[in-house]
Amino acid sequence: MNWKEYFDNLARNEAEEHRKAGWGSKESMYAKFYPIFHEIDFTRVRDFLDVGCGTGALEKLIAINYPHVKIYAIDISEEMLKVCKAKGIRNAEFLFGSITQIPFGDAKFDVVVSVGVLQNFNSSLDKAIDELCRVVRPGGYLYVVTLDKDCKWFKKGAKKMNPINTYYSPENLMNRVARRGFSIEDARSISLLDIDLMEKSTDFILPLHETHTFFILAKRKGGNL
């Protein structure tokens, strides 16, 4: 699968933002962002990197709610970057870049996120994890969302895996991150989040509909925000 061409095509031809980014619904797209706003104190965050930013929906939320944060975002799709830049987010820079070759120096960011990128991936997982971990400064956070091959739905046969995507074991991915000097702060299926709490505590989360993703929130050892 040529993912660059795939997302270039979505960005050019889909009207709805969640479809441009390849998510099944607006609800499922925003549900992937929920944990970072409720587990990280963004009032203390100085700079933020989104690896695989898609349409820039997450960047817009951060800019609205935390305008002091300097936002950087990269993507392999030039068409997606056009969509991002058209949003006119003043405190954000959108750049071409890959998860296996992040165009920034070591230990540069307080928060690094990668939402739905590893599942659309044809290259070395270790190289991708190396790069994500490399750019987090000591005391900073790494937040990753991807597809869960251990999801109970799959085991019961109620839902099939998409053959074009890659699915990961949460435990395996957590171990890979931990070996690179991170402590795992939280890791769970997004479907297990309390939907009622989500609806009451934020304006931009709607009831989620996907149940085969998980997130990992990890903190790099050696400092504090």
Backbone torsions as a table, in degrees:
resi	resn	phi	psi	omega
1	MET	NA	127.0	173.4
2	ASN	-90.7	96.2	-173.1
3	TRP	-69.5	-29.7	177.0
4	LYS	-61.0	-49.2	179.2
5	GLU	-64.3	-38.0	179.8
6	TYR	-59.0	-50.2	-177.3
7	PHE	-77.2	-29.5	171.4
8	ASP	-57.7	-44.2	-178.6
9	ASN	-65.7	-43.4	178.0
10	LEU	-61.5	-43.9	-177.9
11	ALA	-62.4	-35.1	-178.7
12	ARG	-78.3	-32.9	-165.1
13	ASN	-113.5	-17.6	179.4
14	GLU	-91.2	141.3	-178.0
15	ALA	-87.6	-42.9	-176.0
16	GLU	-81.2	141.6	-173.5
17	GLU	-61.1	-42.9	-177.7
18	HIS	-65.6	-32.3	178.1
19	ARG	-73.1	-33.6	174.9
20	LYS	-59.1	-37.8	-178.0
21	ALA	-86.3	-4.8	177.1
22	GLY	87.5	13.4	178.0
23	TRP	-90.2	153.6	-176.6
24	GLY	-72.2	-25.5	-179.5
25	SER	-158.0	163.3	174.6
26	LYS	-61.3	-38.6	-179.5
27	GLU	-60.6	-45.7	-177.3
28	SER	-67.7	-34.6	179.0
29	MET	-64.1	-49.9	-177.8
30	TYR	-70.9	-28.0	177.9
31	ALA	-61.9	-29.3	179.4
32	LYS	-68.3	-23.5	-178.4
33	PHE	-87.6	-21.4	-170.8
34	TYR	-50.5	-51.5	-171.5
35	PRO	-59.9	-36.4	-175.0
36	ILE	-65.6	-32.6	-179.2
37	PHE	-75.2	-17.4	-177.0
38	HIS	-112.5	-0.2	177.3
39	GLU	-123.4	-9.6	177.8
40	ILE	-121.0	133.9	177.4
41	ASP	-81.2	95.0	-176.1
42	PHE	-71.1	-11.7	174.9
43	THR	-67.8	-18.7	-179.8
44	ARG	-102.0	-3.7	-177.7
45	VAL	-83.0	130.7	178.6
46	ARG	-96.5	-45.3	-176.9
47	ASP	-141.1	150.3	-167.5
48	PHE	-140.0	139.4	177.1
49	LEU	-127.2	129.8	173.9
50	ASP	-110.0	117.6	-179.2
51	VAL	-97.8	104.5	-173.6
52	GLY	91.8	62.7	-168.6
53	CYS	-78.4	-13.1	179.6
54	GLY	59.6	-125.3	-175.3
55	THR	-84.0	-5.9	-177.0
56	GLY	83.1	16.8	-179.9
57	ALA	-61.9	-41.0	178.9
58	LEU	-66.6	-40.1	-179.5
59	GLU	-62.8	-37.4	178.6
60	LYS	-64.1	-41.3	178.1
61	LEU	-62.2	-43.8	179.5
62	ILE	-64.6	-43.6	-178.6
63	ALA	-62.0	-38.6	-179.5
64	ILE	-70.6	-44.6	-172.9
65	ASN	-89.2	-26.6	-177.0
66	TYR	-138.1	71.5	-173.8
67	PRO	-66.4	-12.3	179.1
68	HIS	-77.7	-16.5	-175.8
69	VAL	-77.6	130.7	172.5
70	LYS	-83.9	121.5	-173.0
71	ILE	-106.1	132.0	171.6
72	TYR	-124.2	144.4	-179.4
73	ALA	-148.7	141.6	179.3
74	ILE	-128.5	155.7	176.1
75	ASP	-157.6	155.4	178.3
76	ILE	-86.6	-9.9	-177.5
77	SER	-99.1	113.4	176.7
78	GLU	-63.2	-32.0	179.6
79	GLU	-68.5	-37.9	174.9
80	MET	-64.3	-40.2	179.5
81	LEU	-63.0	-34.0	175.3
82	LYS	-63.0	-42.1	177.7
83	VAL	-60.8	-43.8	179.2
84	CYS	-61.3	-49.7	-175.9
85	LYS	-65.0	-29.3	179.0
86	ALA	-67.1	-17.3	177.8
87	LYS	-71.5	-18.8	177.1
88	GLY	67.3	36.3	-179.8
89	ILE	-77.5	112.6	-170.3
90	ARG	-67.8	-34.3	-176.4
91	ASN	-97.9	24.5	-179.3
92	ALA	-126.4	141.1	173.1
93	GLU	-117.9	126.3	-179.3
94	PHE	-110.3	122.4	-172.3
95	LEU	-131.1	154.4	173.9
96	PHE	-74.1	134.8	178.3
97	GLY	-178.3	159.2	-176.8
98	SER	-116.9	153.8	178.0
99	ILE	-65.6	-22.1	178.3
100	THR	-95.0	-0.2	177.1
101	GLN	-153.1	72.7	-177.2
102	ILE	-73.6	125.0	-170.6
103	PRO	-83.8	48.7	178.3
104	PHE	-140.5	159.2	-179.5
105	GLY	-74.1	173.7	-178.8
106	ASP	-65.5	147.1	168.9
107	ALA	51.7	46.8	-173.9
108	LYS	-96.3	-24.7	-167.7
109	PHE	-120.6	144.6	174.0
110	ASP	-72.1	-36.7	-179.0
111	VAL	-136.1	130.9	174.2
112	VAL	-125.0	129.4	179.2
113	VAL	-125.4	152.7	173.4
114	SER	-145.5	104.8	-173.3
115	VAL	-109.0	111.3	174.9
116	GLY	73.5	21.8	-179.8
117	VAL	-94.3	-45.2	-177.0
118	LEU	-59.6	-28.5	180.0
119	GLN	-73.0	-21.3	178.1
120	ASN	-109.0	71.5	-162.3
121	PHE	-148.3	132.7	-177.7
122	ASN	-118.1	4.3	-169.3
123	SER	-116.8	-157.8	-174.0
124	SER	-76.7	121.2	177.3
125	LEU	-63.9	-42.8	-179.4
126	ASP	-61.6	-39.1	177.8
127	LYS	-64.2	-41.6	178.9
128	ALA	-63.5	-45.5	179.2
129	ILE	-65.1	-40.6	176.1
130	ASP	-54.7	-47.4	-176.4
131	GLU	-67.7	-44.3	178.6
132	LEU	-59.7	-44.6	-178.3
133	CYS	-70.5	-34.8	-176.7
134	ARG	-59.1	-38.1	-172.3
135	VAL	-90.3	0.4	175.3
136	VAL	-85.6	128.8	178.4
137	ARG	-79.2	156.9	177.6
138	PRO	-53.3	131.9	-176.0
139	GLY	88.6	-8.4	-179.7
140	GLY	-87.0	175.6	-172.9
141	TYR	-117.9	145.5	170.7
142	LEU	-118.2	129.3	-180.0
143	TYR	-126.7	121.1	-176.8
144	VAL	-126.7	133.6	173.3
145	VAL	-121.5	131.2	177.5
146	THR	-154.4	-179.0	-175.9
147	LEU	-81.3	142.2	-171.8
148	ASP	-104.4	110.0	-179.9
149	LYS	-76.2	-12.6	178.5
150	ASP	-95.6	9.1	-179.2
151	CYS	-57.2	135.6	-177.5
152	LYS	-62.7	-28.8	178.0
153	TRP	-58.3	-42.1	-178.7
154	PHE	-66.2	-41.1	-177.9
155	LYS	-64.7	-31.5	179.3
156	LYS	-85.5	-7.0	178.6
157	GLY	77.9	14.5	-177.5
158	ALA	-83.2	-15.0	-179.2
159	LYS	-148.2	137.9	-177.9
160	LYS	-97.7	147.8	174.0
161	MET	-71.3	143.7	175.8
162	ASN	-78.2	122.5	-174.2
163	PRO	-66.6	-16.4	180.0
164	ILE	-87.7	-9.2	-178.9
165	ASN	-102.0	162.9	173.8
166	THR	-108.0	134.8	-179.4
167	TYR	-114.5	146.8	-173.3
168	TYR	-126.5	149.9	170.6
169	SER	-80.1	124.8	179.4
170	PRO	-54.8	-42.5	-178.7
171	GLU	-62.8	-42.2	179.1
172	ASN	-63.0	-43.4	-178.8
173	LEU	-68.5	-38.9	176.8
174	MET	-61.7	-42.3	179.7
175	ASN	-63.1	-39.0	179.1
176	ARG	-63.3	-41.4	179.3
177	VAL	-70.1	-43.4	-178.5
178	ALA	-61.6	-36.6	-179.8
179	ARG	-65.6	-15.5	-179.3
180	ARG	-99.6	21.4	172.5
181	GLY	90.5	28.5	-179.7
182	PHE	-118.7	148.5	169.5
183	SER	-100.9	137.7	179.3
184	ILE	-82.0	114.9	-178.3
185	GLU	-85.9	-36.1	179.0
186	ASP	-162.9	149.8	177.3
187	ALA	-162.8	121.6	-179.4
188	ARG	-165.9	166.2	176.0
189	SER	-67.6	134.5	178.2
190	ILE	-64.5	-26.5	179.2
191	SER	-66.9	-16.5	-178.4
192	LEU	-88.8	-5.1	177.9
193	LEU	-65.4	150.7	-178.7
194	ASP	-77.8	106.4	-175.7
195	ILE	-63.8	-39.9	179.4
196	ASP	-59.9	-42.5	178.9
197	LEU	-63.7	-41.1	-179.8
198	MET	-60.7	-42.6	-177.4
199	GLU	-68.3	-34.2	-175.6
200	LYS	-82.4	-25.6	-169.1
201	SER	-101.1	-2.3	-178.4
202	THR	-153.2	153.6	-178.1
203	ASP	-85.5	-19.7	-168.6
204	PHE	-112.0	12.3	176.1
205	ILE	-110.5	128.9	175.4
206	LEU	-111.0	166.1	-179.9
207	PRO	-54.4	130.0	-176.5
208	LEU	-83.1	159.6	-176.8
209	HIS	-127.7	-11.0	177.0
210	GLU	-95.7	145.7	-177.5
211	THR	-131.1	19.5	-178.2
212	HIS	-120.2	25.5	175.1
213	THR	-116.3	158.0	173.1
214	PHE	-139.3	159.3	175.7
215	PHE	-121.2	153.8	170.2
216	ILE	-124.7	127.8	172.1
217	LEU	-113.9	119.0	-176.9
218	ALA	-128.2	150.6	179.9
219	LYS	-118.7	131.4	179.4
220	ARG	-74.5	130.5	-177.0
221	LYS	-70.9	153.3	173.3
222	GLY	110.1	4.8	179.9
223	GLY	-176.5	-178.3	177.7
224	ASN	-141.3	148.5	175.6
225	LEU	-68.4	NA	NA
